[in-house]
């Protein structure tokens, strides 16, 4: 899908594997969004625990 970047990894919390997903959304706009999510069931379900909305700075700034 155009305008979306998906990055995944497997980390650990204690001895338990945790899947981590980072999404860059609306990258083809001036207001992209970044999301972080975790999964403890191998990626079947995701718990989004962090989001950031960005706005491009003016070229005059």
N, CA, C, O and CB atoms as a CASP TS submission, in Angstrom:
PFRMAT TS
TARGET T0000
AUTHOR 0000-0000-0000
METHOD Language model
MODEL 1
PARENT N/A
ATOM      1  N   UNK     1       0.854  -1.186   0.000  1.00  0.00           N
ATOM      2  CA  UNK     1       0.000   0.000   0.000  1.00  0.00           C
ATOM      3  C   UNK     1       0.893   1.239   0.000  1.00  0.00           C
ATOM      4  O   UNK     1       1.821   1.335   0.803  1.00  0.00           O
ATOM      5  CB  UNK     1      -0.968   0.004   1.234  1.00  0.00           C
ATOM      6  N   UNK     2       0.623   2.166  -0.875  1.00  0.00           N
ATOM      7  CA  UNK     2       1.398   3.399  -0.982  1.00  0.00           C
ATOM      8  C   UNK     2       1.145   4.290   0.227  1.00  0.00           C
ATOM      9  O   UNK     2       0.004   4.432   0.666  1.00  0.00           O
ATOM     10  CB  UNK     2       1.051   4.148  -2.282  1.00  0.00           C
ATOM     11  N   UNK     3       2.201   4.888   0.767  1.00  0.00           N
ATOM     12  CA  UNK     3       2.057   5.798   1.894  1.00  0.00           C
ATOM     13  C   UNK     3       2.097   5.110   3.241  1.00  0.00           C
ATOM     14  O   UNK     3       1.822   5.744   4.259  1.00  0.00           O
ATOM     15  CB  UNK     3       0.786   6.548   1.770  1.00  0.00           C
ATOM     16  N   UNK     4       2.438   3.807   3.278  1.00  0.00           N
ATOM     17  CA  UNK     4       2.494   3.050   4.537  1.00  0.00           C
ATOM     18  C   UNK     4       3.824   2.318   4.609  1.00  0.00           C
ATOM     19  O   UNK     4       4.247   1.674   3.649  1.00  0.00           O
ATOM     20  CB  UNK     4       1.301   2.043   4.650  1.00  0.00           C
ATOM     21  N   UNK     5       4.479   2.423   5.762  1.00  0.00           N
ATOM     22  CA  UNK     5       5.687   1.647   6.024  1.00  0.00           C
ATOM     23  C   UNK     5       5.448   0.786   7.242  1.00  0.00           C
ATOM     24  O   UNK     5       5.014   1.289   8.279  1.00  0.00           O
ATOM     25  CB  UNK     5       6.921   2.565   6.229  1.00  0.00           C
ATOM     26  N   UNK     6       5.725  -0.511   7.139  1.00  0.00           N
ATOM     27  CA  UNK     6       5.515  -1.441   8.250  1.00  0.00           C
ATOM     28  C   UNK     6       6.845  -2.073   8.613  1.00  0.00           C
ATOM     29  O   UNK     6       7.537  -2.626   7.758  1.00  0.00           O
ATOM     30  CB  UNK     6       4.464  -2.532   7.888  1.00  0.00           C
ATOM     31  N   UNK     7       7.195  -1.988   9.886  1.00  0.00           N
ATOM     32  CA  UNK     7       8.440  -2.545  10.395  1.00  0.00           C
ATOM     33  C   UNK     7       8.097  -3.451  11.565  1.00  0.00           C
ATOM     34  O   UNK     7       7.367  -3.045  12.469  1.00  0.00           O
ATOM     35  CB  UNK     7       9.444  -1.421  10.820  1.00  0.00           C
ATOM     36  N   UNK     8       8.614  -4.673  11.559  1.00  0.00           N
ATOM     37  CA  UNK     8       8.297  -5.627  12.624  1.00  0.00           C
ATOM     38  C   UNK     8       9.579  -6.242  13.176  1.00  0.00           C
ATOM     39  O   UNK     8      10.613  -6.282  12.509  1.00  0.00           O
ATOM     40  CB  UNK     8       7.349  -6.733  12.105  1.00  0.00           C
ATOM     41  N   UNK     9       9.479  -6.717  14.405  1.00  0.00           N
ATOM     42  CA  UNK     9      10.602  -7.385  15.063  1.00  0.00           C
ATOM     43  C   UNK     9      10.050  -8.269  16.165  1.00  0.00           C
ATOM     44  O   UNK     9       8.892  -8.137  16.562  1.00  0.00           O
ATOM     45  CB  UNK     9      11.629  -6.355  15.633  1.00  0.00           C
ATOM     46  N   UNK    10      10.882  -9.163  16.650  1.00  0.00           N
ATOM     47  CA  UNK    10      10.533  -9.974  17.816  1.00  0.00           C
ATOM     48  C   UNK    10      11.509  -9.604  18.917  1.00  0.00           C
ATOM     49  O   UNK    10      12.725  -9.643  18.729  1.00  0.00           O
ATOM     50  CB  UNK    10      10.579 -11.521  17.497  1.00  0.00           C
ATOM     51  N   UNK    11      10.961  -9.246  20.064  1.00  0.00           N
ATOM     52  CA  UNK    11      11.752  -8.878  21.235  1.00  0.00           C
ATOM     53  C   UNK    11      11.368  -9.830  22.353  1.00  0.00           C
ATOM     54  O   UNK    11      10.618 -10.779  22.126  1.00  0.00           O
ATOM     55  CB  UNK    11      11.520  -7.376  21.652  1.00  0.00           C
ATOM     56  N   UNK    12      11.862  -9.596  23.536  1.00  0.00           N
ATOM     57  CA  UNK    12      11.470 -10.392  24.694  1.00  0.00           C
ATOM     58  C   UNK    12      11.105  -9.478  25.847  1.00  0.00           C
ATOM     59  O   UNK    12      11.643  -8.381  25.996  1.00  0.00           O
ATOM     60  CB  UNK    12      12.596 -11.356  25.107  1.00  0.00           C
ATOM     61  N   UNK    13      10.194  -9.952  26.642  1.00  0.00           N
ATOM     62  CA  UNK    13       9.837  -9.315  27.904  1.00  0.00           C
ATOM     63  C   UNK    13      10.002 -10.390  28.964  1.00  0.00           C
ATOM     64  O   UNK    13       9.159 -11.277  29.101  1.00  0.00           O
ATOM     65  CB  UNK    13       8.360  -8.713  27.885  1.00  0.00           C
ATOM     66  N   UNK    14      11.093 -10.304  29.711  1.00  0.00           N
ATOM     67  CA  UNK    14      11.455 -11.430  30.566  1.00  0.00           C
ATOM     68  C   UNK    14      11.887 -12.558  29.648  1.00  0.00           C
ATOM     69  O   UNK    14      12.794 -12.379  28.835  1.00  0.00           O
ATOM     70  CB  UNK    14      10.263 -11.869  31.503  1.00  0.00           C
ATOM     71  N   UNK    15      11.264 -13.697  29.763  1.00  0.00           N
ATOM     72  CA  UNK    15      11.567 -14.825  28.876  1.00  0.00           C
ATOM     73  C   UNK    15      10.520 -14.987  27.772  1.00  0.00           C
ATOM     74  O   UNK    15      10.637 -15.882  26.936  1.00  0.00           O
ATOM     75  CB  UNK    15      11.663 -16.115  29.685  1.00  0.00           C
ATOM     76  N   UNK    16       9.510 -14.136  27.765  1.00  0.00           N
ATOM     77  CA  UNK    16       8.394 -14.264  26.816  1.00  0.00           C
ATOM     78  C   UNK    16       8.674 -13.498  25.530  1.00  0.00           C
ATOM     79  O   UNK    16       9.051 -12.327  25.592  1.00  0.00           O
ATOM     80  CB  UNK    16       7.088 -13.761  27.451  1.00  0.00           C
ATOM     81  N   UNK    17       8.500 -14.124  24.362  1.00  0.00           N
ATOM     82  CA  UNK    17       8.663 -13.388  23.106  1.00  0.00           C
ATOM     83  C   UNK    17       7.508 -12.405  22.899  1.00  0.00           C
ATOM     84  O   UNK    17       6.349 -12.726  23.159  1.00  0.00           O
ATOM     85  CB  UNK    17       8.750 -14.366  21.916  1.00  0.00           C
ATOM     86  N   UNK    18       7.841 -11.226  22.436  1.00  0.00           N
ATOM     87  CA  UNK    18       6.858 -10.185  22.170  1.00  0.00           C
ATOM     88  C   UNK    18       7.111  -9.667  20.758  1.00  0.00           C
ATOM     89  O   UNK    18       8.223  -9.251  20.432  1.00  0.00           O
ATOM     90  CB  UNK    18       6.939  -9.025  23.232  1.00  0.00           C
ATOM     91  N   UNK    19       6.075  -9.696  19.924  1.00  0.00           N
ATOM     92  CA  UNK    19       6.184  -9.146  18.579  1.00  0.00           C
ATOM     93  C   UNK    19       5.932  -7.643  18.662  1.00  0.00           C
ATOM     94  O   UNK    19       5.019  -7.189  19.352  1.00  0.00           O
ATOM     95  CB  UNK    19       5.178  -9.837  17.595  1.00  0.00           C
ATOM     96  N   UNK    20       6.748  -6.891  17.956  1.00  0.00           N
ATOM     97  CA  UNK    20       6.667  -5.433  17.958  1.00  0.00           C
ATOM     98  C   UNK    20       6.425  -4.976  16.526  1.00  0.00           C
ATOM     99  O   UNK    20       7.040  -5.487  15.590  1.00  0.00           O
ATOM    100  CB  UNK    20       7.967  -4.785  18.549  1.00  0.00           C
ATOM    101  N   UNK    21       5.528  -4.011  16.363  1.00  0.00           N
ATOM    102  CA  UNK    21       5.228  -3.480  15.027  1.00  0.00           C
ATOM    103  C   UNK    21       5.230  -1.962  15.083  1.00  0.00           C
ATOM    104  O   UNK    21       4.637  -1.354  15.975  1.00  0.00           O
ATOM    105  CB  UNK    21       3.856  -4.008  14.504  1.00  0.00           C
ATOM    106  N   UNK    22       5.907  -1.363  14.113  1.00  0.00           N
ATOM    107  CA  UNK    22       5.904   0.082  13.952  1.00  0.00           C
ATOM    108  C   UNK    22       5.307   0.387  12.588  1.00  0.00           C
ATOM    109  O   UNK    22       5.715  -0.193  11.582  1.00  0.00           O
ATOM    110  CB  UNK    22       7.345   0.685  14.095  1.00  0.00           C
ATOM    111  N   UNK    23       4.350   1.289  12.556  1.00  0.00           N
ATOM    112  CA  UNK    23       3.715   1.689  11.306  1.00  0.00           C
ATOM    113  C   UNK    23       3.967   3.167  11.056  1.00  0.00           C
ATOM    114  O   UNK    23       3.824   3.994  11.957  1.00  0.00           O
ATOM    115  CB  UNK    23       2.201   1.394  11.336  1.00  0.00           C
ATOM    116  N   UNK    24       4.341   3.488   9.831  1.00  0.00           N
ATOM    117  CA  UNK    24       4.319   4.860   9.348  1.00  0.00           C
ATOM    118  C   UNK    24       3.137   4.939   8.395  1.00  0.00           C
ATOM    119  O   UNK    24       3.095   4.234   7.388  1.00  0.00           O
ATOM    120  CB  UNK    24       5.684   5.275   8.646  1.00  0.00           C
ATOM    121  N   UNK    25       2.183   5.795   8.714  1.00  0.00           N
ATOM    122  CA  UNK    25       0.962   5.934   7.922  1.00  0.00           C
ATOM    123  C   UNK    25       0.905   7.316   7.287  1.00  0.00           C
ATOM    124  O   UNK    25       1.485   8.272   7.803  1.00  0.00           O
ATOM    125  CB  UNK    25      -0.287   5.690   8.794  1.00  0.00           C
ATOM    126  N   UNK    26       0.211   7.413   6.178  1.00  0.00           N
ATOM    127  CA  UNK    26       0.025   8.689   5.459  1.00  0.00           C
ATOM    128  C   UNK    26       1.363   9.351   5.143  1.00  0.00           C
ATOM    129  O   UNK    26       1.484  10.573   5.236  1.00  0.00           O
ATOM    130  CB  UNK    26      -0.847   9.650   6.289  1.00  0.00           C
ATOM    131  N   UNK    27       2.365   8.560   4.771  1.00  0.00           N
ATOM    132  CA  UNK    27       3.686   9.124   4.491  1.00  0.00           C
ATOM    133  C   UNK    27       3.699   9.974   3.231  1.00  0.00           C
ATOM    134  O   UNK    27       4.645  10.727   2.998  1.00  0.00           O
ATOM    135  CB  UNK    27       4.705   8.016   4.363  1.00  0.00           C
ATOM    136  N   UNK    28       2.667   9.860   2.425  1.00  0.00           N
ATOM    137  CA  UNK    28       2.567  10.652   1.204  1.00  0.00           C
ATOM    138  C   UNK    28       1.803  11.958   1.430  1.00  0.00           C
ATOM    139  O   UNK    28       1.396  12.614   0.471  1.00  0.00           O
ATOM    140  CB  UNK    28       1.890   9.840   0.113  1.00  0.00           C
ATOM    141  N   UNK    29       1.609  12.335   2.702  1.00  0.00           N
ATOM    142  CA  UNK    29       0.916  13.581   3.039  1.00  0.00           C
ATOM    143  C   UNK    29       1.845  14.462   3.875  1.00  0.00           C
ATOM    144  O   UNK    29       2.960  14.060   4.207  1.00  0.00           O
ATOM    145  CB  UNK    29      -0.412  13.293   3.810  1.00  0.00           C
ATOM    146  N   UNK    30       1.384  15.647   4.205  1.00  0.00           N
ATOM    147  CA  UNK    30       2.174  16.541   5.065  1.00  0.00           C
ATOM    148  C   UNK    30       1.905  16.283   6.542  1.00  0.00           C
ATOM    149  O   UNK    30       2.448  16.976   7.403  1.00  0.00           O
ATOM    150  CB  UNK    30       1.869  18.003   4.733  1.00  0.00           C
ATOM    151  N   UNK    31       1.061  15.277   6.845  1.00  0.00           N
ATOM    152  CA  UNK    31       0.737  14.948   8.243  1.00  0.00           C
ATOM    153  C   UNK    31       0.853  13.443   8.490  1.00  0.00           C
ATOM    154  O   UNK    31      -0.152  12.783   8.752  1.00  0.00           O
ATOM    155  CB  UNK    31      -0.687  15.434   8.598  1.00  0.00           C
ATOM    156  N   UNK    32       2.074  12.893   8.409  1.00  0.00           N
ATOM    157  CA  UNK    32       2.229  11.454   8.648  1.00  0.00           C
ATOM    158  C   UNK    32       1.961  11.080  10.102  1.00  0.00           C
ATOM    159  O   UNK    32       1.994  11.923  10.998  1.00  0.00           O
ATOM    160  CB  UNK    32       3.629  11.009   8.258  1.00  0.00           C
ATOM    161  N   UNK    33       1.697   9.800  10.308  1.00  0.00           N
ATOM    162  CA  UNK    33       1.402   9.272  11.650  1.00  0.00           C
ATOM    163  C   UNK    33       2.290   8.064  11.896  1.00  0.00           C
ATOM    164  O   UNK    33       2.520   7.260  10.992  1.00  0.00           O
ATOM    165  CB  UNK    33      -0.114   8.889  11.799  1.00  0.00           C
ATOM    166  N   UNK    34       2.792   7.935  13.133  1.00  0.00           N
ATOM    167  CA  UNK    34       3.618   6.812  13.544  1.00  0.00           C
ATOM    168  C   UNK    34       2.874   6.074  14.654  1.00  0.00           C
ATOM    169  O   UNK    34       2.316   6.703  15.554  1.00  0.00           O
ATOM    170  CB  UNK    34       5.039   7.285  14.020  1.00  0.00           C
ATOM    171  N   UNK    35       2.864   4.743  14.592  1.00  0.00           N
ATOM    172  CA  UNK    35       2.204   3.940  15.627  1.00  0.00           C
ATOM    173  C   UNK    35       3.121   2.800  16.053  1.00  0.00           C
ATOM    174  O   UNK    35       3.839   2.224  15.237  1.00  0.00           O
ATOM    175  CB  UNK    35       0.844   3.384  15.118  1.00  0.00           C
ATOM    176  N   UNK    36       3.083   2.488  17.339  1.00  0.00           N
ATOM    177  CA  UNK    36       3.799   1.337  17.889  1.00  0.00           C
ATOM    178  C   UNK    36       2.767   0.395  18.499  1.00  0.00           C
ATOM    179  O   UNK    36       1.855   0.833  19.200  1.00  0.00           O
ATOM    180  CB  UNK    36       4.871   1.778  18.955  1.00  0.00           C
ATOM    181  N   UNK    37       2.916  -0.908  18.228  1.00  0.00           N
ATOM    182  CA  UNK    37       2.001  -1.902  18.789  1.00  0.00           C
ATOM    183  C   UNK    37       2.785  -3.135  19.217  1.00  0.00           C
ATOM    184  O   UNK    37       3.857  -3.423  18.684  1.00  0.00           O
ATOM    185  CB  UNK    37       0.903  -2.285  17.766  1.00  0.00           C
ATOM    186  N   UNK    38       2.236  -3.855  20.183  1.00  0.00           N
ATOM    187  CA  UNK    38       2.840  -5.078  20.698  1.00  0.00           C
ATOM    188  C   UNK    38       1.843  -6.222  20.572  1.00  0.00           C
ATOM    189  O   UNK    38       0.630  -6.018  20.630  1.00  0.00           O
ATOM    190  CB  UNK    38       3.289  -4.899  22.173  1.00  0.00           C
ATOM    191  N   UNK    39       2.380  -7.442  20.396  1.00  0.00           N
ATOM    192  CA  UNK    39       1.546  -8.636  20.323  1.00  0.00           C
ATOM    193  C   UNK    39       2.202  -9.743  21.141  1.00  0.00           C
ATOM    194  O   UNK    39       3.390 -10.024  20.984  1.00  0.00           O
ATOM    195  CB  UNK    39       1.334  -9.085  18.844  1.00  0.00           C
ATOM    196  N   UNK    40       1.416 -10.368  22.017  1.00  0.00           N
ATOM    197  CA  UNK    40       1.939 -11.495  22.800  1.00  0.00           C
ATOM    198  C   UNK    40       1.396 -12.833  22.287  1.00  0.00           C
ATOM    199  O   UNK    40       1.668 -13.884  22.867  1.00  0.00           O
ATOM    200  CB  UNK    40       1.583 -11.319  24.287  1.00  0.00           C
ATOM    201  N   UNK    41       0.619 -12.783  21.185  1.00  0.00           N
ATOM    202  CA  UNK    41       0.062 -14.026  20.628  1.00  0.00           C
ATOM    203  C   UNK    41       0.571 -14.281  19.215  1.00  0.00           C
ATOM    204  O   UNK    41      -0.143 -14.831  18.375  1.00  0.00           O
ATOM    205  CB  UNK    41      -1.469 -13.970  20.624  1.00  0.00           C
ATOM    206  N   UNK    42       1.815 -13.876  18.963  1.00  0.00           N
ATOM    207  CA  UNK    42       2.419 -14.157  17.663  1.00  0.00           C
ATOM    208  C   UNK    42       1.921 -13.303  16.523  1.00  0.00           C
ATOM    209  O   UNK    42       2.091 -13.670  15.361  1.00  0.00           O
ATOM    210  CB  UNK    42       2.196 -15.557  17.321  1.00  0.00           C
ATOM    211  N   UNK    43       1.309 -12.170  16.822  1.00  0.00           N
ATOM    212  CA  UNK    43       0.828 -11.272  15.780  1.00  0.00           C
ATOM    213  C   UNK    43      -0.627 -11.468  15.402  1.00  0.00           C
ATOM    214  O   UNK    43      -1.109 -10.842  14.458  1.00  0.00           O
ATOM    215  CB  UNK    43       1.658 -11.434  14.576  1.00  0.00           C
ATOM    216  N   UNK    44      -1.338 -12.327  16.123  1.00  0.00           N
ATOM    217  CA  UNK    44      -2.780 -12.504  15.851  1.00  0.00           C
ATOM    218  C   UNK    44      -3.556 -11.248  16.219  1.00  0.00           C
ATOM    219  O   UNK    44      -4.446 -10.826  15.481  1.00  0.00           O
ATOM    220  CB  UNK    44      -3.340 -13.716  16.632  1.00  0.00           C
ATOM    221  N   UNK    45      -3.219 -10.650  17.363  1.00  0.00           N
ATOM    222  CA  UNK    45      -3.851  -9.406  17.799  1.00  0.00           C
ATOM    223  C   UNK    45      -2.754  -8.439  18.200  1.00  0.00           C
ATOM    224  O   UNK    45      -1.670  -8.847  18.617  1.00  0.00           O
ATOM    225  CB  UNK    45      -4.848  -9.649  18.979  1.00  0.00           C
ATOM    226  N   UNK    46      -3.048  -7.145  18.070  1.00  0.00           N
ATOM    227  CA  UNK    46      -2.077  -6.105  18.358  1.00  0.00           C
ATOM    228  C   UNK    46      -2.662  -5.112  19.351  1.00  0.00           C
ATOM    229  O   UNK    46      -3.844  -4.774  19.287  1.00  0.00           O
ATOM    230  CB  UNK    46      -1.644  -5.391  17.067  1.00  0.00           C
ATOM    231  N   UNK    47      -1.819  -4.648  20.272  1.00  0.00           N
ATOM    232  CA  UNK    47      -2.195  -3.616  21.233  1.00  0.00           C
ATOM    233  C   UNK    47      -1.368  -2.374  20.918  1.00  0.00           C
ATOM    234  O   UNK    47      -0.179  -2.319  21.229  1.00  0.00           O
ATOM    235  CB  UNK    47      -1.971  -4.096  22.720  1.00  0.00           C
ATOM    236  N   UNK    48      -1.993  -1.387  20.306  1.00  0.00           N
ATOM    237  CA  UNK    48      -1.302  -0.139  19.998  1.00  0.00           C
ATOM    238  C   UNK    48      -1.133   0.644  21.288  1.00  0.00           C
ATOM    239  O   UNK    48      -2.108   0.970  21.966  1.00  0.00           O
ATOM    240  CB  UNK    48      -2.080   0.697  18.934  1.00  0.00           C
ATOM    241  N   UNK    49       0.129   0.945  21.622  1.00  0.00           N
ATOM    242  CA  UNK    49       0.382   1.620  22.896  1.00  0.00           C
ATOM    243  C   UNK    49       1.068   2.971  22.726  1.00  0.00           C
ATOM    244  O   UNK    49       1.392   3.625  23.717  1.00  0.00           O
ATOM    245  CB  UNK    49       1.224   0.739  23.784  1.00  0.00           C
ATOM    246  N   UNK    50       1.294   3.399  21.486  1.00  0.00           N
ATOM    247  CA  UNK    50       1.921   4.697  21.289  1.00  0.00           C
ATOM    248  C   UNK    50       1.599   5.187  19.888  1.00  0.00           C
ATOM    249  O   UNK    50       1.708   4.431  18.923  1.00  0.00           O
ATOM    250  CB  UNK    50       3.455   4.620  21.511  1.00  0.00           C
ATOM    251  N   UNK    51       1.204   6.447  19.770  1.00  0.00           N
ATOM    252  CA  UNK    51       0.981   7.069  18.468  1.00  0.00           C
ATOM    253  C   UNK    51       1.582   8.466  18.478  1.00  0.00           C
ATOM    254  O   UNK    51       1.632   9.122  19.518  1.00  0.00           O
ATOM    255  CB  UNK    51      -0.534   7.121  18.122  1.00  0.00           C
ATOM    256  N   UNK    52       2.033   8.912  17.325  1.00  0.00           N
ATOM    257  CA  UNK    52       2.514  10.279  17.168  1.00  0.00           C
ATOM    258  C   UNK    52       2.034  10.797  15.820  1.00  0.00           C
ATOM    259  O   UNK    52       2.153  10.118  14.800  1.00  0.00           O
ATOM    260  CB  UNK    52       4.074  10.354  17.279  1.00  0.00           C
ATOM    261  N   UNK    53       1.491  12.006  15.831  1.00  0.00           N
ATOM    262  CA  UNK    53       1.084  12.668  14.606  1.00  0.00           C
ATOM    263  C   UNK    53       2.084  13.792  14.308  1.00  0.00           C
ATOM    264  O   UNK    53       2.436  14.577  15.189  1.00  0.00           O
ATOM    265  CB  UNK    53      -0.375  13.220  14.723  1.00  0.00           C
ATOM    266  N   UNK    54       2.528  13.852  13.062  1.00  0.00           N
ATOM    267  CA  UNK    54       3.538  14.819  12.662  1.00  0.00           C
ATOM    268  C   UNK    54       2.950  15.830  11.695  1.00  0.00           C
ATOM    269  O   UNK    54       1.962  15.559  11.012  1.00  0.00           O
ATOM    270  CB  UNK    54       4.738  14.116  12.031  1.00  0.00           C
ATOM    271  N   UNK    55       3.570  16.996  11.647  1.00  0.00           N
ATOM    272  CA  UNK    55       3.208  18.036  10.699  1.00  0.00           C
ATOM    273  C   UNK    55       4.496  18.608  10.133  1.00  0.00           C
ATOM    274  O   UNK    55       5.403  18.967  10.884  1.00  0.00           O
ATOM    275  CB  UNK    55       2.332  19.148  11.367  1.00  0.00           C
ATOM    276  N   UNK    56       4.579  18.693   8.819  1.00  0.00           N
ATOM    277  CA  UNK    56       5.789  19.216   8.199  1.00  0.00           C
ATOM    278  C   UNK    56       5.986  20.677   8.590  1.00  0.00           C
ATOM    279  O   UNK    56       5.041  21.466   8.603  1.00  0.00           O
ATOM    280  CB  UNK    56       5.724  19.071   6.665  1.00  0.00           C
ATOM    281  N   UNK    57       7.223  21.017   8.906  1.00  0.00           N
ATOM    282  CA  UNK    57       7.562  22.394   9.235  1.00  0.00           C
ATOM    283  C   UNK    57       7.602  23.225   7.963  1.00  0.00           C
ATOM    284  O   UNK    57       7.875  22.711   6.878  1.00  0.00           O
ATOM    285  CB  UNK    57       8.914  22.467   9.978  1.00  0.00           C
ATOM    286  N   UNK    58       7.333  24.481   8.105  1.00  0.00           N
ATOM    287  CA  UNK    58       7.395  25.386   6.968  1.00  0.00           C
ATOM    288  C   UNK    58       8.838  25.506   6.496  1.00  0.00           C
ATOM    289  O   UNK    58       9.768  25.464   7.301  1.00  0.00           O
ATOM    290  CB  UNK    58       6.818  26.774   7.333  1.00  0.00           C
ATOM    291  N   UNK    59       9.016  25.653   5.203  1.00  0.00           N
ATOM    292  CA  UNK    59      10.355  25.832   4.646  1.00  0.00           C
ATOM    293  C   UNK    59      10.951  27.163   5.081  1.00  0.00           C
ATOM    294  O   UNK    59      12.164  27.359   5.004  1.00  0.00           O
ATOM    295  CB  UNK    59      10.317  25.745   3.118  1.00  0.00           C
ATOM    296  N   UNK    60      10.096  28.082   5.538  1.00  0.00           N
ATOM    297  CA  UNK    60      10.563  29.400   5.985  1.00  0.00           C
ATOM    298  C   UNK    60      11.027  29.399   7.430  1.00  0.00           C
ATOM    299  O   UNK    60      11.585  30.390   7.902  1.00  0.00           O
ATOM    300  CB  UNK    60       9.468  30.422   5.814  1.00  0.00           C
ATOM    301  N   UNK    61      10.799  28.287   8.147  1.00  0.00           N
ATOM    302  CA  UNK    61      11.124  28.261   9.586  1.00  0.00           C
ATOM    303  C   UNK    61      12.617  28.193   9.820  1.00  0.00           C
ATOM    304  O   UNK    61      13.062  28.164  10.968  1.00  0.00           O
ATOM    305  CB  UNK    61      10.448  27.074  10.267  1.00  0.00           C
TER
END
